[in-house]
Amino acid sequence: MKNNQFIHAFYHEQVIKEYEGNPLIEALPPILSKQEVVEKLCYYPHFDESERQLDSQYRFHIIQRLFSLFQVLPFHIDLESRLSRLLRQGYIGRNPFSPTYASSLIQGHENIQNQVDQGWFNHSIPRGLTIIGPSGTGKSTAIAKIFNQLPQIIKHSSYRGKDFLFTQLVFLRLECSHDASVKGLVNQFFITVDGLLGTNYFEKFGRSNKLSVNTLMPIMTQIINSVGAGILCIDEVQHLSIRGVGSKLMLNFFTTLNNMIGIPIVLIGTPSAMNVLQREFRQARRGSGQGDLVMDRMENNAYWRLFLESMWEYQWVRNPVELTDEMVEVLYQESQGIIDICLKLFSLSQIRAISSGSECLSVTLVRQVARDHLKLVQPMLTALKSGDLTKIAQYEDIYFPFQEAVERERIDLEKHDFIKVMKNKQKSIDDTKLREEALFRLNLLGLTKEKAKKAINEVCKATTFTDLRELVNSAYQFSLQIAVENEGNKETRAESDLRTIVKDGKEMGLSAYASLKDSGIIKQIKEVV
């Protein structure tokens, strides 16, 4: 087995009677409560306030963490519950220890030999789920998060004292090809299973041009049954809206898998897939117990604010702000409740705040970023505002050029920094030349090189000079002032010396006159003459 991400089967006691005695169900993790779903699915990436002080180039990278944020909402709890029921209900009629399971493998082999896609009939009720919603609402992300709580591969060795060598593939995710090709999907299935289980189905069946689609489909069906696949998830089913035989053949194939094997099929797509699924597929799944799920954009309510509050903690600007009611409203209007767009808008707004030097988020800044970077998705956002599903269905995907926008902001920042550095460099060169010329002129005015340099440095600390004459005048006046102060200091020191002499004389019992006379300050008349 190539994939090491598997577990050895550990069988759990079942509360629900229908699940007892089925190793494929008993080996699954226990059914989660709502609180456990929240705890397992929520993810808040690392955040350290000290990172706000990092240079811009580092923060540009750190902001990418936002896209791993996952805030659990009521929709996710509902979806997890539906998938949990689908998985277990799909296994009820496929117990490896039931007589019908062995006969199904034999019948499947005969189908391959006869090159037909009709097989044994599974009397379990077919199950399935269709998830429809605009791009960016988090459909695929939610499915991936829920599947991540399950082991994808379970390896069985014995069950209730009996040898049971079996490899169970709990779930499998595939993407519908752009041309709605059944052969493309089947080959993708072979490649994915080979990567997980270390098999060689693609080499054996997929590469051959001699095998028709009608032959490949029974082979895929047999493999799904033999590995105890729990759920088959097909993403991007909006590609089935392409007219032609391919899409109808694909839907018929899904129906066969659902009806004949009993494996639950989860279809995920944008609103453009709704018409073809309703027309071709719903009737074949009249007995579906889980129904369809429309994952629309979020409404501007308490759950929207909850999402924004979890996101708002991740501000890497140096001057973070509180989330206001006005900001909540603006983010909703500009993203129309689409989580992906909101996250990208929040990220780009921070990048703009960093690159512009404002280092602070504001309503005005968010609106400006939306005008600059959401131009391509404005038609889709307008359709969402209208609430018309027909208009929404015209936009199969939302293309948000996030990386291009980040690159543009980064280039603007580098341009700004480069110009600033070059201006400072030029300013430094000009300042050096100005000081050299001022030094030369002060020398001509009689100042020594040391005094002139000191005067220039001192006056430049307080004032920035661009005019040579002003610098020379200021430095010369400063040097004169220093000279006057020095002369005054000499007189002060002399006075201080006389006081010291008198004070010392008093300590020896001499008068002030005698002390000054003895020190030579007061001279005799004859000495003066």
C-alpha positions in Angstrom: 0.0 0.0 0.0 1.6 3.3 -1.1 -0.5 5.6 1.2 0.6 5.4 4.8 -2.4 7.4 6.0 -4.5 4.4 7.0 -5.6 2.9 10.3 -6.0 -0.7 11.4 -9.6 -1.5 12.2 -10.9 -1.0 15.7 -14.5 -2.0 16.1 -16.9 0.2 18.1 -20.0 -1.0 19.9 -23.1 0.4 18.0 -26.1 2.0 19.6 -28.2 1.7 16.5 -29.4 -1.8 15.9 -29.1 -1.7 12.1 -25.4 -0.9 12.4 -24.6 -4.0 14.5 -22.6 -6.9 13.0 -21.3 -4.9 10.1 -17.5 -4.5 10.3 -17.5 -1.7 7.7 -19.7 0.4 10.0 -18.3 -0.7 13.3 -14.8 0.3 12.1 -15.9 3.9 11.5 -15.3 6.6 14.2 -18.2 7.1 16.6 -21.1 9.3 15.6 -20.3 12.9 16.6 -22.4 15.2 18.7 -23.0 18.8 17.6 -20.4 20.1 20.1 -17.8 17.5 18.9 -18.4 18.6 15.3 -17.7 22.2 16.3 -14.6 21.3 18.2 -13.2 19.1 15.4 -14.0 21.3 12.4 -13.2 24.8 13.7 -9.7 25.9 12.9 -8.1 29.2 13.9 -4.5 29.7 12.6 -1.6 30.9 14.7 -1.6 34.6 15.5 1.0 36.7 17.5 0.5 40.4 18.0 4.3 40.9 17.8 4.1 40.0 14.1 2.4 43.3 13.5 5.8 44.9 13.9 7.5 42.9 11.2 8.6 44.4 7.9 6.0 44.5 5.2 7.5 41.7 3.1 7.1 39.2 6.0 3.5 40.3 6.7 2.5 39.9 3.1 3.3 36.2 3.5 1.8 35.9 7.0 -1.6 37.3 5.8 -2.0 34.1 3.7 -2.8 32.3 6.9 -6.3 33.8 6.8 -7.3 31.2 4.1 -6.9 28.3 6.5 -9.4 29.9 8.9 -12.5 27.8 9.3 -15.4 29.0 11.4 -18.1 26.4 11.9 -21.6 27.5 11.0 -25.0 25.7 11.3 -24.7 24.6 7.7 -21.6 22.7 8.5 -23.2 20.8 11.4 -26.1 19.9 9.2 -23.8 18.7 6.4 -21.7 16.6 8.7 -24.8 14.9 10.0 -26.1 14.2 6.5 -22.7 12.7 5.4 -22.5 10.6 8.6 -25.9 9.1 7.9 -25.2 8.6 4.2 -22.0 6.7 4.9 -23.5 4.3 7.4 -26.8 3.8 5.5 -24.9 3.0 2.4 -23.0 0.2 4.2 -26.2 -1.5 5.6 -26.8 -3.5 2.4 -23.1 -4.1 1.8 -22.0 -6.2 4.8 -19.1 -8.3 3.7 -20.4 -11.2 5.8 -23.8 -11.3 4.1 -24.4 -13.9 1.4 -25.5 -11.2 -1.1 -22.1 -9.5 -0.9 -20.2 -12.5 -2.2 -22.7 -13.0 -5.0 -22.4 -9.3 -6.0 -18.7 -9.7 -6.6 -19.3 -12.8 -8.7 -22.0 -11.0 -10.7 -19.8 -8.0 -11.2 -17.0 -10.2 -12.6 -19.6 -11.7 -15.1 -20.6 -8.2 -16.1 -17.0 -7.4 -17.0 -16.6 -10.6 -19.0 -19.9 -9.9 -20.9 -19.1 -6.1 -21.3 -22.4 -5.0 -19.9 -23.1 -2.4 -17.3 -26.1 -4.1 -15.7 -25.4 -6.1 -12.5 -27.0 -7.5 -9.5 -29.6 -5.4 -7.8 -29.0 -4.1 -4.3 -32.2 -4.0 -2.4 -31.0 -1.3 -0.1 -32.6 2.1 -0.6 -30.3 4.3 -2.8 -28.9 7.3 -1.1 -27.4 10.5 -2.3 -26.9 14.1 -1.8 -26.6 17.1 -4.1 -24.9 20.3 -2.9 -25.5 23.3 -5.1 -24.1 26.8 -4.5 -22.2 29.7 -6.0 -18.4 29.4 -6.2 -16.7 30.7 -3.1 -19.4 29.7 -0.6 -17.2 26.9 0.8 -18.9 23.8 -0.5 -15.7 21.8 -1.4 -13.9 23.2 1.7 -16.7 22.0 4.0 -16.7 18.5 2.4 -12.9 18.3 2.7 -13.0 19.3 6.4 -15.6 16.7 7.2 -13.9 14.0 5.3 -10.6 14.8 7.1 -12.3 13.7 10.3 -12.6 10.2 8.8 -9.9 7.7 8.1 -9.8 7.3 4.3 -8.4 3.7 4.4 -9.2 1.1 7.1 -7.3 -2.2 7.0 -9.1 -5.1 8.5 -7.4 -8.4 9.6 -9.9 -10.2 11.8 -13.5 -9.6 13.0 -15.1 -11.4 15.9 -12.6 -14.2 15.9 -12.8 -14.7 12.2 -10.1 -13.9 9.6 -11.1 -10.8 7.7 -8.4 -9.5 5.3 -10.0 -6.5 3.8 -9.1 -3.0 2.7 -11.9 -0.5 3.2 -11.9 2.8 1.2 -14.2 5.0 3.2 -14.5 7.9 0.8 -13.3 9.0 -2.6 -13.3 12.4 -4.2 -13.2 13.0 -7.9 -13.8 16.0 -10.2 -16.0 15.9 -13.2 -14.0 16.5 -16.3 -14.6 19.7 -18.3 -16.0 17.8 -21.3 -18.3 15.6 -19.0 -16.4 12.6 -20.3 -17.2 9.3 -18.6 -13.9 7.8 -19.7 -12.1 10.7 -18.2 -13.9 10.2 -14.9 -13.2 6.5 -14.9 -9.5 7.0 -15.6 -9.3 9.6 -12.8 -10.9 7.0 -10.6 -8.3 4.4 -11.5 -5.4 6.8 -10.9 -6.8 8.0 -7.6 -7.3 4.5 -6.3 -3.9 3.4 -7.5 -2.3 6.3 -5.6 -4.2 5.3 -2.4 -4.0 1.5 -2.4 -0.9 0.9 -4.5 -2.8 -0.9 -7.2 -2.3 -0.7 -11.0 -5.8 -0.4 -12.4 -4.9 2.5 -14.7 -2.0 0.6 -16.3 -4.2 -2.4 -16.6 -7.4 -0.8 -17.9 -7.1 2.9 -18.3 -4.3 3.1 -20.8 -5.9 0.7 -23.2 -7.7 2.2 -26.2 -9.4 -1.1 -26.9 -11.6 -0.9 -23.9 -14.8 1.0 -24.5 -16.7 3.1 -21.9 -19.3 0.4 -21.6 -16.5 -2.0 -20.6 -14.7 0.4 -18.2 -17.9 1.3 -16.2 -18.5 -2.3 -15.0 -14.8 -2.5 -14.0 -15.1 0.7 -12.0 -18.3 -0.6 -10.4 -16.6 -3.9 -9.5 -13.6 -2.1 -7.9 -15.9 0.2 -5.9 -17.7 -2.9 -4.5 -14.5 -4.9 -3.8 -12.9 -2.2 -1.7 -16.0 -1.4 0.3 -16.1 2.2 -0.9 -18.3 4.2 1.5 -19.0 7.5 -0.3 -18.2 8.6 -3.9 -18.0 12.4 -4.1 -18.1 14.0 -7.5 -17.1 17.7 -7.6 -17.6 20.3 -10.3 -20.7 18.7 -11.7 -21.7 21.9 -13.4 -19.7 20.6 -16.3 -22.6 18.2 -16.9 -24.5 21.1 -18.2 -22.7 20.7 -21.5 -25.1 19.5 -24.1 -24.5 16.1 -25.7 -24.4 12.4 -25.1 -21.6 12.6 -22.5 -23.5 14.3 -19.7 -26.5 12.0 -20.0 -24.2 9.0 -20.1 -22.5 10.3 -17.0 -25.7 10.8 -15.1 -26.9 7.3 -16.1 -23.7 5.9 -14.7 -24.2 7.7 -11.4 -27.7 6.2 -11.3 -26.3 2.7 -11.9 -23.7 3.1 -9.1 -26.4 4.3 -6.8 -29.0 1.8 -7.6 -27.0 -1.4 -8.3 -24.3 -1.1 -5.7 -26.0 1.2 -3.2 -23.0 3.4 -2.8 -24.0 7.0 -1.9 -23.1 9.6 -4.5 -22.5 13.2 -3.4 -22.6 15.7 -6.2 -21.2 19.2 -5.8 -21.7 22.0 -8.3 -22.6 25.6 -9.0 -26.2 26.7 -9.8 -25.6 26.1 -13.6 -25.8 22.4 -12.8 -29.3 22.6 -11.2 -31.4 22.3 -14.3 -29.7 19.2 -15.7 -29.6 17.5 -12.3 -33.3 18.2 -11.7 -34.2 17.0 -15.2 -32.1 13.9 -15.5 -31.1 12.6 -12.1 -33.7 13.4 -9.5 -36.3 10.9 -10.7 -33.7 8.1 -10.5 -33.2 9.0 -6.8 -36.8 9.2 -5.6 -35.9 7.1 -2.6 -33.1 9.5 -1.6 -33.2 10.0 2.1 -30.9 13.0 2.4 -32.2 15.3 -0.3 -30.6 18.2 -1.9 -28.8 21.0 -0.2 -28.5 24.5 -1.6 -25.5 26.2 0.0 -26.3 29.9 -0.7 -24.2 32.9 0.3 -24.5 33.9 3.9 -27.2 36.3 5.0 -26.4 39.5 6.8 -27.3 38.3 10.2 -25.8 37.1 13.5 -24.0 34.3 11.8 -22.3 36.7 9.4 -21.1 38.8 12.3 -19.8 35.6 14.0 -17.8 34.8 11.0 -16.4 38.4 10.7 -15.5 38.4 14.4 -13.5 35.2 14.0 -11.8 36.7 11.0 -11.3 40.2 12.4 -8.8 39.0 15.1 -6.3 38.5 12.3 -5.1 42.0 11.7 -1.5 42.3 10.9 -1.6 46.1 10.4 0.3 48.0 13.1 -2.8 50.0 14.1 -5.6 47.4 14.5 -9.2 48.7 14.8 -12.4 47.4 16.3 -15.1 45.8 14.1 -17.9 48.3 13.8 -21.5 47.9 12.5 -20.5 50.1 9.5 -17.6 47.8 8.6 -19.9 44.7 9.0 -22.3 46.3 6.5 -19.6 47.3 4.0 -18.0 43.9 4.0 -21.3 42.3 3.3 -22.2 44.7 0.5 -18.9 44.2 -1.2 -18.7 40.4 -0.9 -22.5 39.6 -0.9 -21.9 37.1 1.9 -19.5 34.9 -0.1 -16.9 33.8 2.4 -14.1 33.4 -0.1 -14.5 36.9 -1.5 -14.8 38.4 2.0 -11.5 36.7 3.1 -9.7 37.9 0.0 -11.1 41.4 0.4 -10.0 41.5 4.1 -6.5 40.3 3.1 -6.1 42.8 0.3 -7.3 45.6 2.4 -4.6 44.8 5.0 -2.0 44.6 2.2 -3.2 48.0 0.9 -3.0 49.5 4.4 0.6 48.2 4.8 1.8 49.2 1.3 0.3 52.7 1.6 1.8 53.3 5.0 -1.5 54.0 6.8 -1.2 50.7 8.7 -4.9 50.9 9.6 -8.2 49.5 8.2 -11.1 51.7 7.4 -14.4 51.6 5.6 -13.1 54.0 3.0 -10.0 51.8 2.4 -12.1 48.6 2.0 -14.4 50.2 -0.5 -11.4 51.5 -2.5 -9.9 48.0 -2.6 -13.2 46.5 -3.7 -13.4 49.0 -6.5 -9.8 48.3 -7.6 -9.8 44.5 -7.3 -13.4 43.2 -7.6 -14.1 44.5 -11.1 -14.2 41.0 -12.6 -16.7 39.7 -10.1 -19.1 42.7 -10.2 -21.5 41.0 -12.7 -21.7 38.0 -10.4 -22.2 40.1 -7.3 -24.9 42.1 -9.1 -26.7 38.8 -10.0 -26.4 37.7 -6.4 -27.9 41.0 -5.2 -30.9 40.4 -7.5 -31.5 37.0 -6.0 -32.5 35.6 -9.5 -31.2 32.0 -9.8 -31.4 32.3 -13.6 -29.0 35.2 -13.6 -26.7 33.6 -11.0 -26.6 30.4 -13.0 -25.0 32.3 -15.9 -21.8 32.7 -13.9 -20.4 29.2 -13.6 -17.4 30.4 -11.5 -16.2 33.4 -9.7 -12.7 34.4 -10.9 -11.1 36.5 -8.3 -7.5 37.4 -9.4 -6.2 37.4 -5.8 -2.6 36.6 -6.5 -2.5 39.2 -9.3 -3.9 41.8 -6.9 -1.3 40.9 -4.2 1.5 41.1 -6.8 0.2 44.5 -7.9 0.2 45.8 -4.3 3.7 44.4 -3.7 5.0 46.1 -6.8 3.5 49.4 -5.7 5.1 49.0 -2.3 8.5 48.2 -3.8 8.2 51.1 -6.2 7.4 53.5 -3.3 10.3 52.1 -1.2 12.7 52.3 -4.1 11.9 55.9 -4.9 12.1 56.8 -1.2 15.6 55.1 -0.9 16.8 56.8 -4.0 15.6 60.2 -2.8 17.3 59.7 0.5 20.5 58.6 -1.2 20.4 61.7 -3.4 19.6 63.9 -0.4 22.6 62.4 1.4 24.9 63.2 -1.5 23.6 66.8 -1.8 23.9 67.3 2.0 27.6 66.1 1.9 28.5 68.5 -0.9 26.7 71.4 0.9 28.7 70.7 4.1 32.0 70.5 2.2 31.4 73.8 0.5 30.4 75.5 3.8 33.5 74.1 5.5 35.7 75.7 2.8 34.0 79.1 3.2 34.2 79.1 7.0 38.0 78.4 6.6 38.2 81.5 4.5 36.4 83.5 7.2 39.2 82.5 9.7 37.7 79.4 11.4 39.9 76.4 11.9 38.8 73.2 10.2 37.9 71.6 13.6 35.8 74.6 14.7 34.1 75.0 11.4 33.1 71.3 11.2 31.8 71.4 14.8 29.7 74.5 14.0 28.3 72.9 10.9 27.4 69.7 12.7 25.7 71.5 15.5 23.5 73.8 13.4 22.5 70.9 11.1 21.2 69.0 14.1 18.5 71.6 14.6 17.8 72.6 11.0 17.9 71.1 7.5 19.7 73.4 5.2 19.4 73.5 1.4 21.0 76.9 0.9 24.7 77.3 1.2 24.7 81.0 2.3 22.2 80.2 5.2 24.3 77.3 6.4 27.5 79.4 6.4 25.9 82.3 8.2 24.3 80.0 10.8 27.5 78.1 11.4 29.6 81.3 11.6 27.2 82.9 14.1 27.2 79.7 16.1 31.1 79.8 16.3 31.0 83.5 17.4 28.5 82.6 20.1 30.7 79.8 21.3 33.7 82.1 21.5 31.8 84.6 23.6 30.6 81.9 25.9 34.1 80.6 26.3 35.5 84.1 27.2 32.8 84.5 29.8 33.7 81.1 31.2 37.3 82.2 31.6 36.2 85.3 33.7 34.0 83.1 35.7 36.8 80.7 36.4 39.0 83.7 37.5 36.4 84.9 39.9 36.0 81.4 41.2 39.8 81.3 41.8 39.8 84.5 44.0 37.0 83.2 46.1 38.9 80.0 46.6 42.1 81.8 47.7 40.1 83.9 50.3 38.3 80.8 51.5 41.5 78.9 52.0 43.1 81.8 53.8 40.3 82.1 56.2 40.7 78.4 57.1 44.3 79.3 58.1 43.3 82.4 60.1 44.3 85.0 57.5 42.3 87.9 56.4 41.1 88.3 52.8 43.7 91.0 52.2 46.5 88.9 53.7 45.4 85.8 51.7 45.4 87.7 48.4 48.7 89.4 49.2 50.4 86.1 50.1 49.1 84.6 46.9 50.6 87.4 44.8 47.3 88.8 43.7 47.9 92.1 45.6 51.4 93.5 45.0 53.4 96.2 46.9 53.5 99.6 45.4 57.2 99.4 44.9 56.7 96.1 43.1 54.2 97.7 40.8 56.5 100.7 40.1 
